[in-house]
Amino acid sequence: MKINVKFFARYREALGEDALSVEGKFSTVDDVRALLAARPGSDVLNEQNLMCARNEELCQLDEPLADGDEVAFFPTVTGG
């Protein structure tokens, strides 16, 4: 299964990239997050307030995946 991953805001800055593709056996968005968070310097993906989207729709980490999906990770947005 191939998943396209995008990073936004300070996650993009912390990871030094805005997008990548990963291949493997992924059941959920959290499977992708866990794989990426295990890379050196990727601790930001272990934050409790991490938000995610699948195919441009907000979702939870337990969202199921299909081959070719796009997953995005971004921090909680606050405003004032």
Secondary structure, 3 states (H helix, E strand, C coil): CEEEEEECHHHHHHHCCCEEEEECCCCEHHHHHHHHHCCCCCHHHHCCCCEEEECCEEECCCCECCCCCEEEEECCCCCC
